[in-house]
Amino acid sequence: MRKIIIAGNWKMNKTNAEAVAFAKELRDKIGKIEKTGIVVCPNYIALAPVNSILKETCAGVGAQDLYWESSGAFTGQVSAEMIESSGSEYVIIGHSERRQYFGETDETVNKKIKRTLTTCCLTPIVCVGETLEQREQGEMKEVIKTQITEGLLGLSSTQMERIVIAYEPVWAIGTGVTASKEQAEEVHLYIRELLKEKFDEQIAEATPILYGGSAKPTNIKELLEQPNIDGGLIGGASLKVDSFVEMIEIAEQMFRG
């Protein structure tokens, strides 16, 4: 049975002091969580201090991006090995904002996934999703299929066992608009069918697929009730401890095992 994962993507928010304060408060509130996967993804410079606080808890820590080389003259970039050395266990790859603002492509997503999988411990959270224009033009399935096919190109079934996928309807990110539970479930099911076609049924059924479009305490329950939605990659609602913990507690109550 797939585990429910609630992951918080802080994006470019929180100073180190603010990140530490959040981590301490989170640590004190998740002591009874046993079944739900918890991930927080701060900025690079906060990875080590947040890890030092959460390392004895059930929460994992992840980076928001990485580069596909292990070292070299790549000013401003951070490698998988550096992220792993901070104590982190996850890394987000291919977020729509990376695609929109920083030139991320399916090819670079593929390079980053493969580089991440050369480490012993990092779990890639691979993001896919369509824009409003693409959805309105009926291109949603084509876009998702291309992102899955090219992003996961060359990966083995064994490597896929380490991957989490997040579906981001780009038109719902940061807008306050959320895909309906039916819209979200339709795409999650489609992604699972693509994984079955590309790999096999076992991989398709085992891969966690998170919803990443303006999920919050008021809608997370109805999303998690859908059979193919395995959690959330949370943006704005993950920046406040109370709302983040509320979603974790809702997920814990809905454990499917």
C-alpha positions as a Markdown table, in Angstrom:
| # | Residue | x | y | z |
|---|---|---|---|---|
| 1 | Met | 0.0 | 0.0 | 0.0 |
| 2 | Arg | 1.4 | 3.4 | -1.0 |
| 3 | Lys | 2.2 | 5.7 | 1.9 |
| 4 | Ile | 0.6 | 9.2 | 2.0 |
| 5 | Ile | 3.3 | 12.0 | 1.9 |
| 6 | Ile | 2.8 | 15.6 | 2.8 |
| 7 | Ala | 5.7 | 17.6 | 1.5 |
| 8 | Gly | 6.1 | 21.4 | 2.0 |
| 9 | Asn | 7.9 | 23.4 | -0.7 |
| 10 | Trp | 8.9 | 26.7 | 1.0 |
| 11 | Lys | 10.2 | 28.2 | -2.3 |
| 12 | Met | 12.2 | 31.4 | -1.7 |
| 13 | Asn | 10.9 | 32.1 | 1.8 |
| 14 | Lys | 12.2 | 32.1 | 5.3 |
| 15 | Thr | 15.6 | 33.3 | 6.6 |
| 16 | Asn | 17.7 | 30.8 | 8.5 |
| 17 | Ala | 16.3 | 32.0 | 11.8 |
| 18 | Glu | 12.7 | 31.7 | 10.5 |
| 19 | Ala | 13.4 | 28.2 | 9.1 |
| 20 | Val | 14.9 | 27.1 | 12.5 |
| 21 | Ala | 12.0 | 28.4 | 14.4 |
| 22 | Phe | 9.6 | 26.6 | 12.1 |
| 23 | Ala | 11.5 | 23.3 | 12.4 |
| 24 | Lys | 11.5 | 23.5 | 16.2 |
| 25 | Glu | 7.8 | 24.1 | 16.3 |
| 26 | Leu | 7.2 | 21.3 | 13.8 |
| 27 | Arg | 9.3 | 18.9 | 15.7 |
| 28 | Asp | 7.2 | 19.6 | 18.8 |
| 29 | Lys | 3.9 | 18.9 | 17.0 |
| 30 | Ile | 4.6 | 15.7 | 15.1 |
| 31 | Gly | 5.7 | 13.4 | 17.8 |
| 32 | Lys | 2.6 | 11.2 | 17.4 |
| 33 | Ile | 2.7 | 11.0 | 13.6 |
| 34 | Glu | 3.6 | 7.4 | 12.7 |
| 35 | Lys | 2.0 | 6.6 | 9.3 |
| 36 | Thr | 2.3 | 9.7 | 7.2 |
| 37 | Gly | 5.5 | 10.7 | 5.3 |
| 38 | Ile | 6.5 | 14.3 | 6.1 |
| 39 | Val | 9.0 | 16.4 | 4.0 |
| 40 | Val | 10.0 | 20.0 | 4.3 |
| 41 | Cys | 12.0 | 21.7 | 1.5 |
| 42 | Pro | 13.7 | 24.9 | 2.6 |
| 43 | Asn | 16.2 | 27.0 | 0.6 |
| 44 | Tyr | 19.7 | 25.6 | 0.2 |
| 45 | Ile | 21.3 | 27.6 | 3.1 |
| 46 | Ala | 18.7 | 26.4 | 5.5 |
| 47 | Leu | 19.1 | 22.7 | 4.7 |
| 48 | Ala | 21.7 | 21.9 | 7.3 |
| 49 | Pro | 20.2 | 23.8 | 10.2 |
| 50 | Val | 16.7 | 22.4 | 9.5 |
| 51 | Asn | 18.1 | 18.9 | 9.2 |
| 52 | Ser | 19.9 | 19.2 | 12.5 |
| 53 | Ile | 16.6 | 19.9 | 14.2 |
| 54 | Leu | 14.4 | 17.3 | 12.5 |
| 55 | Lys | 16.9 | 14.5 | 12.2 |
| 56 | Glu | 15.5 | 12.6 | 15.2 |
| 57 | Thr | 11.9 | 13.0 | 14.0 |
| 58 | Cys | 9.7 | 11.3 | 11.4 |
| 59 | Ala | 10.1 | 14.3 | 9.1 |
| 60 | Gly | 12.5 | 14.3 | 6.2 |
| 61 | Val | 14.2 | 17.3 | 4.6 |
| 62 | Gly | 14.6 | 18.0 | 0.9 |
| 63 | Ala | 16.1 | 20.6 | -1.5 |
| 64 | Gln | 14.2 | 22.4 | -4.1 |
| 65 | Asp | 16.5 | 21.7 | -7.0 |
| 66 | Leu | 20.0 | 20.5 | -7.9 |
| 67 | Tyr | 22.5 | 20.5 | -10.8 |
| 68 | Trp | 23.4 | 17.3 | -12.7 |
| 69 | Glu | 27.2 | 17.5 | -12.3 |
| 70 | Ser | 28.9 | 16.5 | -9.1 |
| 71 | Ser | 31.4 | 19.4 | -9.1 |
| 72 | Gly | 33.0 | 21.9 | -11.3 |
| 73 | Ala | 32.9 | 25.5 | -12.5 |
| 74 | Phe | 29.2 | 26.0 | -12.2 |
| 75 | Thr | 28.7 | 29.2 | -10.2 |
| 76 | Gly | 25.6 | 29.2 | -8.1 |
| 77 | Gln | 24.8 | 25.5 | -8.6 |
| 78 | Val | 24.4 | 22.8 | -5.9 |
| 79 | Ser | 25.1 | 19.1 | -6.5 |
| 80 | Ala | 23.3 | 16.0 | -5.3 |
| 81 | Glu | 26.3 | 15.1 | -3.1 |
| 82 | Met | 26.2 | 18.5 | -1.4 |
| 83 | Ile | 22.5 | 18.1 | -0.7 |
| 84 | Glu | 23.0 | 14.6 | 0.6 |
| 85 | Ser | 25.9 | 15.9 | 2.8 |
| 86 | Ser | 23.5 | 18.3 | 4.5 |
| 87 | Gly | 21.5 | 15.3 | 5.8 |
| 88 | Ser | 18.7 | 15.7 | 3.3 |
| 89 | Glu | 16.7 | 12.8 | 1.9 |
| 90 | Tyr | 14.7 | 14.4 | -0.9 |
| 91 | Val | 15.1 | 16.8 | -3.8 |
| 92 | Ile | 12.4 | 18.4 | -6.0 |
| 93 | Ile | 13.1 | 18.2 | -9.7 |
| 94 | Gly | 11.3 | 19.9 | -12.6 |
| 95 | His | 9.0 | 22.2 | -10.6 |
| 96 | Ser | 6.9 | 24.3 | -12.9 |
| 97 | Glu | 8.6 | 27.5 | -11.6 |
| 98 | Arg | 11.9 | 26.1 | -12.6 |
| 99 | Arg | 10.5 | 25.3 | -16.0 |
| 100 | Gln | 8.9 | 28.7 | -16.4 |
| 101 | Tyr | 11.6 | 31.0 | -15.0 |
| 102 | Phe | 14.9 | 29.1 | -15.3 |
| 103 | Gly | 14.7 | 27.2 | -18.5 |
| 104 | Glu | 14.1 | 23.7 | -17.1 |
| 105 | Thr | 13.3 | 21.2 | -19.8 |
| 106 | Asp | 12.4 | 17.5 | -19.9 |
| 107 | Glu | 16.0 | 16.8 | -20.9 |
| 108 | Thr | 17.5 | 18.6 | -17.9 |
| 109 | Val | 14.9 | 17.0 | -15.6 |
| 110 | Asn | 16.1 | 13.6 | -16.9 |
| 111 | Lys | 19.7 | 14.5 | -16.3 |
| 112 | Lys | 18.9 | 15.7 | -12.7 |
| 113 | Ile | 16.9 | 12.5 | -11.9 |
| 114 | Lys | 19.8 | 10.3 | -13.1 |
| 115 | Arg | 22.3 | 12.3 | -11.2 |
| 116 | Thr | 20.2 | 12.1 | -8.0 |
| 117 | Leu | 19.9 | 8.3 | -8.3 |
| 118 | Thr | 23.7 | 8.0 | -8.3 |
| 119 | Thr | 23.6 | 9.0 | -4.6 |
| 120 | Cys | 22.7 | 6.4 | -2.0 |
| 121 | Cys | 19.9 | 8.2 | -0.2 |
| 122 | Leu | 18.2 | 11.0 | -2.2 |
| 123 | Thr | 14.6 | 10.5 | -3.3 |
| 124 | Pro | 13.6 | 12.6 | -6.4 |
| 125 | Ile | 10.2 | 14.3 | -6.3 |
| 126 | Val | 9.6 | 14.7 | -10.0 |
| 127 | Cys | 7.1 | 17.4 | -11.0 |
| 128 | Val | 4.9 | 17.3 | -14.1 |
| 129 | Gly | 1.9 | 19.4 | -15.1 |
| 130 | Glu | 0.2 | 21.5 | -17.8 |
| 131 | Thr | -0.5 | 25.2 | -18.1 |
| 132 | Leu | -4.0 | 26.7 | -18.3 |
| 133 | Glu | -3.5 | 27.3 | -22.1 |
| 134 | Gln | -2.5 | 23.7 | -22.6 |
| 135 | Arg | -5.5 | 22.4 | -20.7 |
| 136 | Glu | -7.9 | 24.7 | -22.5 |
| 137 | Gln | -6.5 | 23.6 | -25.9 |
| 138 | Gly | -7.0 | 19.9 | -25.0 |
| 139 | Glu | -3.3 | 19.2 | -24.7 |
| 140 | Met | -3.1 | 18.1 | -21.1 |
| 141 | Lys | -2.6 | 14.4 | -21.8 |
| 142 | Glu | 0.0 | 15.1 | -24.5 |
| 143 | Val | 2.0 | 17.4 | -22.2 |
| 144 | Ile | 1.9 | 15.0 | -19.3 |
| 145 | Lys | 2.9 | 12.0 | -21.5 |
| 146 | Thr | 5.8 | 13.9 | -22.9 |
| 147 | Gln | 7.0 | 15.0 | -19.5 |
| 148 | Ile | 6.7 | 11.5 | -18.1 |
| 149 | Thr | 8.3 | 9.8 | -21.2 |
| 150 | Glu | 11.2 | 12.2 | -21.6 |
| 151 | Gly | 11.7 | 13.0 | -17.9 |
| 152 | Leu | 12.0 | 9.3 | -17.0 |
| 153 | Leu | 13.8 | 8.3 | -20.2 |
| 154 | Gly | 16.3 | 5.5 | -19.6 |
| 155 | Leu | 15.4 | 4.7 | -16.0 |
| 156 | Ser | 15.1 | 1.1 | -14.9 |
| 157 | Ser | 12.3 | -0.4 | -12.8 |
| 158 | Thr | 14.7 | -0.6 | -9.9 |
| 159 | Gln | 15.5 | 3.2 | -10.2 |
| 160 | Met | 11.8 | 4.0 | -10.4 |
| 161 | Glu | 11.3 | 2.4 | -7.0 |
| 162 | Arg | 13.0 | 5.5 | -5.5 |
| 163 | Ile | 10.9 | 8.1 | -7.3 |
| 164 | Val | 8.0 | 10.2 | -6.2 |
| 165 | Ile | 5.9 | 12.1 | -8.8 |
| 166 | Ala | 4.0 | 15.3 | -8.1 |
| 167 | Tyr | 1.3 | 16.5 | -10.5 |
| 168 | Glu | 1.1 | 20.2 | -10.6 |
| 169 | Pro | -1.7 | 21.8 | -12.6 |
| 170 | Val | 0.4 | 25.0 | -13.3 |
| 171 | Trp | -2.8 | 27.1 | -13.6 |
| 172 | Ala | -3.5 | 26.3 | -9.9 |
| 173 | Ile | -0.1 | 27.1 | -8.4 |
| 174 | Gly | -0.1 | 30.3 | -6.3 |
| 175 | Thr | -3.5 | 31.4 | -7.7 |
| 176 | Gly | -5.7 | 30.1 | -4.9 |
| 177 | Val | -7.5 | 28.1 | -7.6 |
| 178 | Thr | -7.5 | 24.3 | -7.0 |
| 179 | Ala | -8.2 | 21.6 | -9.5 |
| 180 | Ser | -11.4 | 19.8 | -8.5 |
| 181 | Lys | -10.9 | 16.4 | -6.9 |
| 182 | Glu | -12.3 | 14.9 | -10.2 |
| 183 | Gln | -9.8 | 16.9 | -12.3 |
| 184 | Ala | -6.9 | 15.9 | -10.1 |
| 185 | Glu | -7.9 | 12.3 | -9.9 |
| 186 | Glu | -8.2 | 12.1 | -13.7 |
| 187 | Val | -4.6 | 13.2 | -14.2 |
| 188 | His | -3.2 | 11.1 | -11.4 |
| 189 | Leu | -4.9 | 8.0 | -12.9 |
| 190 | Tyr | -3.5 | 8.9 | -16.3 |
| 191 | Ile | 0.0 | 9.2 | -14.9 |
| 192 | Arg | -0.4 | 5.8 | -13.3 |
| 193 | Glu | -1.5 | 4.4 | -16.6 |
| 194 | Leu | 1.5 | 5.9 | -18.3 |
| 195 | Leu | 3.8 | 4.3 | -15.7 |
| 196 | Lys | 2.2 | 1.0 | -16.3 |
| 197 | Glu | 2.8 | 1.3 | -20.0 |
| 198 | Lys | 6.4 | 2.5 | -19.6 |
| 199 | Phe | 7.4 | 0.1 | -16.8 |
| 200 | Asp | 4.9 | -2.3 | -15.4 |
| 201 | Glu | 1.8 | -2.6 | -13.2 |
| 202 | Gln | 3.9 | -3.2 | -10.1 |
| 203 | Ile | 5.8 | 0.1 | -10.6 |
| 204 | Ala | 2.6 | 2.0 | -11.5 |
| 205 | Glu | 0.8 | 0.8 | -8.3 |
| 206 | Ala | 3.8 | 1.4 | -6.0 |
| 207 | Thr | 4.8 | 4.9 | -7.2 |
| 208 | Pro | 3.4 | 7.7 | -4.9 |
| 209 | Ile | 1.8 | 10.5 | -6.9 |
| 210 | Leu | 1.3 | 13.8 | -5.0 |
| 211 | Tyr | -1.0 | 16.6 | -5.9 |
| 212 | Gly | 0.8 | 20.0 | -6.1 |
| 213 | Gly | -1.7 | 22.8 | -6.9 |
| 214 | Ser | -2.8 | 25.0 | -4.0 |
| 215 | Ala | -3.7 | 22.2 | -1.6 |
| 216 | Lys | -4.6 | 23.4 | 1.9 |
| 217 | Pro | -6.4 | 22.2 | 5.0 |
| 218 | Thr | -9.8 | 22.9 | 3.6 |
| 219 | Asn | -9.4 | 20.7 | 0.5 |
| 220 | Ile | -6.7 | 18.1 | 1.4 |
| 221 | Lys | -9.2 | 15.5 | 2.7 |
| 222 | Glu | -11.3 | 15.4 | -0.4 |
| 223 | Leu | -8.1 | 15.1 | -2.5 |
| 224 | Leu | -6.7 | 12.3 | -0.4 |
| 225 | Glu | -10.0 | 10.4 | -0.7 |
| 226 | Gln | -9.2 | 9.9 | -4.4 |
| 227 | Pro | -7.7 | 6.5 | -5.0 |
| 228 | Asn | -4.7 | 7.7 | -7.0 |
| 229 | Ile | -3.8 | 10.8 | -5.0 |
| 230 | Asp | -1.1 | 9.9 | -2.4 |
| 231 | Gly | -0.5 | 13.2 | -0.7 |
| 232 | Gly | 0.5 | 16.8 | -1.5 |
| 233 | Leu | 3.4 | 18.9 | -2.5 |
| 234 | Ile | 2.3 | 22.0 | -0.6 |
| 235 | Gly | 3.3 | 25.5 | -1.3 |
| 236 | Gly | 1.9 | 28.5 | 0.6 |
| 237 | Ala | 0.0 | 26.4 | 3.2 |
| 238 | Ser | 3.3 | 24.8 | 4.2 |
| 239 | Leu | 4.8 | 28.1 | 5.4 |
| 240 | Lys | 2.7 | 28.2 | 8.6 |
| 241 | Val | 3.3 | 25.4 | 11.0 |
| 242 | Asp | -0.4 | 25.1 | 12.1 |
| 243 | Ser | -1.8 | 24.7 | 8.6 |
| 244 | Phe | 1.0 | 22.3 | 7.6 |
| 245 | Val | 0.5 | 20.2 | 10.7 |
| 246 | Glu | -3.3 | 20.2 | 10.2 |
| 247 | Met | -2.8 | 18.6 | 6.8 |
| 248 | Ile | -0.4 | 16.1 | 8.2 |
| 249 | Glu | -3.0 | 15.1 | 10.9 |
| 250 | Ile | -5.7 | 14.8 | 8.3 |
| 251 | Ala | -3.5 | 12.5 | 6.2 |
| 252 | Glu | -2.6 | 10.5 | 9.3 |
| 253 | Gln | -6.3 | 9.9 | 10.1 |
| 254 | Met | -6.8 | 8.7 | 6.5 |
| 255 | Phe | -4.0 | 6.2 | 6.5 |
| 256 | Arg | -4.8 | 3.5 | 3.9 |
| 257 | Gly | -2.8 | 0.6 | 5.2 |
